[in-house]
């Protein structure tokens, strides 16, 4: 083979079994993506193919093994992300060992003992932004971990007594439904819409500890309208689904913040449920607040999706559709002006 090359990687049997997936599924994916051959000979992997492809494939294999050595589970998302980084040549900017470095930025553990850490470069920037700013806006599509990581940071700060309480809120707007049509009291009406936040609380804090803190009022869940007139000191405040706020609601919320508090605002600009013609408070906030120190805007993309690989493809397809739609609208407006 022209420009053929071979690289040897010595691994233990346990490393091969845990890093490469069931029936070597991850290893087979690496072979397909980089058009290389990987053969195990007495505990030594022989990676053969074109020199550049061998280098990339070997680097991905070492990334997965590094994750396993760090005590991190190797998932299909990690494999796909490591391959994508190599193909997009992101490693030229970030260097080798990106996934291993990310896994080392431990936020906390779930009650089941699973480590919680950023899984992509975008998520790492988001987490660092939360650490370094009083107010962080996490903007991106579904599945990018913006809400889960926000909850992990809030719970960790609460358990370390950096804040005295956690406040979770979101606008009471949902596609095709109103809170008034649901049975029960306020809590019963709000709970279904805050399920993603509850899931994170249960996983990281545990159901019993969550219930006890909720009863003491140390964890509060309420619709955005209930924030009016309050000053929130020594609290970790998360506003979810911020794309469904109006500019007035967003201003009201941001001016509730008191001393010793930290705020995370999460939203997805592509999932607005506001009435047609209504401005989004999230869109206005980005234009008005982007130059203020202490406020950070962190944008995540389809590359940062950490759910099933199919979800990443769906998000990417919609991103491309939105870009094409905007381009077509721009051309139509240009023709009208002529």
N, C-alpha and C positions, 0 to 999 in steps of 0.2 A: 504494500500500500504506500502511495506517495506521501511523504511527510509523516509516515507512521511513527508513533511514539508509544512508550510503555512506562507506566509508573506503578511502583509497588507500595502497598499500604498494609502494614502488619497490624492486625486487630485480634482481640480475644473473641472467643465464641459468643460470650455474653454480649459484647458490644455489637457484634453482627446481628444477633437475634433481636435486640431491643432497638437498634438504630435504623434498621432497614425494613421494619414492618412485617406483617404476616406474609409468609411465602415470598419474602424479599420484594414485596410490591413496590417499595420506595426505590430500591436499587434498580429494578426494571424500568421504572419511570425515568431515572437518571440516564440509563442506557439509551432509552428512546429519544430523550430530549437532546442529548449531546452526541448521539450516534457513535457511541463507544461500546466496547465489550468489557464486561467486568467478570472475572473468573476467580473463584476462591481455590487456592492451592495450599493446603496445610496451614490455614490461618493467615495467609498472605493474599491480599486482593491484587490481581493483575489487571490494571486498567489500560486498555489499548485502543488506539484510534489516531485521528489527526492530533498533532501536538497541542494545538490550542484547545481542542475539545477535551483532551485528556486532562489538561491543567484545570479546566472548569469543572469537569466531572469529579476529579479528585478533591478539589476544594470543597464542593458540595458534600461529598462523602465525609470529609473531615469535620465540616460544620455539624452534620448530624451526630457524628460520634462525640463531638465536643458538647452538644446539648445533652446527650445521654450521660456523659461523665459529670456534667453539672447537676444531675438529678432531675433534669427536665424530661417530660415525656415528648417523644418525637411524633408529631402529628402530620397529617397530609398537608395542612396549611404551611407548616414549617418547611417541608420539602419543596412545595410549589414556590414559596417566597425565596428560598435560597437559590432555586433555579432561575427565577425571574431576575434576581439581583445580578446574577452572572450574565444572563443574556442581555440585560439592559446596561451592563457595564457600570452599575452603581458602585461596585467594589473599588473602582478606580478612585472614587471620591472618598468612600468610607473605609476602605481597607478590608483585609481578610478578617474572618472571625466575627462578622457582624451579628449573627444569631447568638453566638456564645456570649458576646458582649451584652446584648439585649437581655438574655436570660439572667445575667449577673445583676441586673438592676431590679432586685427583688422589692416589691411593694409590701406584700404580706402573704400569708398562706390561708387557704380556705379551711373550714372546719374538718374537711376530709384530708387535709395535709397537702393539697395541690398548690404549688407556688403560683403567685400572680405577679406577672411582670410584663412589660411591653413586648410585643411579638414582631413589630415592624419598626423601621426607622421613623415613620410618621408618628406612631404611638409613643416612641421614646421622646420625640420632640414635644409631644402633647403633655406627657407626664412631667418633663423638665419645666415646661411652661407653667404648669399648675404649681410646682414647687417654688418657682421664682417670681410669681406674680400674685397680686391680691385677687384679680379677676381674670379668669381665662374663659375664652369662648372656644368650644370644641365643635367644629362644623364639618360634617361629612355624612356620607350615605350610611344606610343600615349595615350593621355587621362590622363596623370599624372599631368597636370597643370603646367608643367615646363615653357612653353612659356607665358601662361596667368599670372602666378604669377610674372614672370620676368617683364612683361609689367606693372603690377600693381605697383611693386616697383619703376620702372622707372618713371611712370607718377606721383606717389606720391612725389618722390624726386624733379621732375621738378616743380610741383605745389607749393611745399614748398621752391622753389628757392635754393635747395641744389646743383643743376646743372643748367647750362644755356641752355642746349639743349638735345634732345634725337636723337640718331642715330640708325637706324634699318638697318641691312644688312643680306644677306645670299648669298651663292654661287649660281650662275645661272645654276644650273644643276637640271633637272627633268627627271623622268623615261620616256624615249621615246620621249621627246620633247626638242626642242631648242628654245631659246628666239627669234631667228631670224625669225622663222616661224610665229610669232604672229604679227598682224597688229599694227601700231601706233608708237609713239615715245618711248624713253627709259622708261618713267614712266608707259606708258600703257603696255609695255612688262613685267615690273617687278611687277606691282600691283597684278595680279592674284596669284603670288607665295607668296606674303606677306599678303594675306587675313587674316590669323589667327592673325597677329599683328594688322592689321587695326580693326578687330572685337573688340579686347580688347581696342584699343584707343577710338572707338566709344562708347563702353559701359561705360568706366570709365571717359573719358574726355568730351564726347559729340561731335557730328558731327561738330557743328559750331566752337567750341573752337579748335578742331583738325585742321579744315580747315584754321582758322586764324593763328595758330602757324606754320602750314605747309607753308603758304604763306610767313611768315616772315623768314622762314629758320630755325626756332627753333626746328622743327621736320623734320628730313631728312631720306629719304628712298632711298637706293641705292644698286646695286649689290656689292659683295665683292671686285671685281676687281677695283672699284672706290675708295677704301680706300688707295691704293698704293700712297706713297709719302706724305701722310698727317700726321699731329700730332693733336690728338684729346684731347684738354684740356677742363676741366669743362663740361664733357659730360657723359651721361648715354648711354652706347653702348651695343646693343644686337645683337649677332650673332646667327641666327637661322639655323637649319638644318646643324650643324657643321660637321656631319658625312660625308657630301659631299664635304668637303674641302680637298685639298692635304696638305701634310706637309709644303710645301713652302707657300701656302696661309695662313695657320694657323699661321706660324711664322711671315709673313708679317702683318697680322691683329693684333696680340698681341703686336708687336713692334710699333704700331701706337699710343698706349695709352699715354696720357699726364698727367699733374698734375691736381688733383681734379676730375679725371674721375673714373668711376666704370664700370666694364664690366661683362656681363653675356653671357656665351656661352651655347647654348642648342643643344642637339642632341640625336638621337636614333640610337644606334649601329646596330640595326637589319634592318634599312631601308636605306642602302647605295645604291646610284645610280651611283657610280663611275664605270669607265671602269674596266673590270676584271683584276686583278693583280695590281691595283692601291692602294697604301697605303692611309688610311684615316688620315687626319690631326688630327682628334679627338683621334684616337687610339694612335698615336705617342705622342700627347700632354700629355696624361695620363701617359705614360712611362717616359717622359722627365721631366715633371714639378711637379710631385706629392710630391716632398720633399721641394718645395720652399714656404717659409712663405708668406702669403698674397694671395696665390692661393689655392682655395678649390675645391675638386671634390665631388659632391653630387650625389649619385646614387639612382634613384627611381625605383620601381618595380611594378608588377601587383597589389600589395596590395594598391598602391597609385593612381590607376586609379579612376577618379571621374566622369566618364561618365556613361552611362547606364550599369547596372550590366552585361549585355551580353558582352559588350566591355571588361570588366575585365576578363570574362571567355575566350574570344578569345585571349587576350594578354597572359594569363596564359597558354593556350594550345600551343601557339607558343613558349613560353619560354621553356616548357617541350620538345617540338619537337627539339628545338635548342640544348638543353642539351643532348638528346638522339642521335642526329646527330653527335655531337662532340665526344660522347663516342664511336659511331660506327667507326668514322674516326680514333680515337686513337687506337682502336683494330686492324683495318686494317693495320695501319702503324707499329704496334708492330709485327704483323704476317710477314710483309715484311722484317723487320729487322732480324727476325729469319731465 
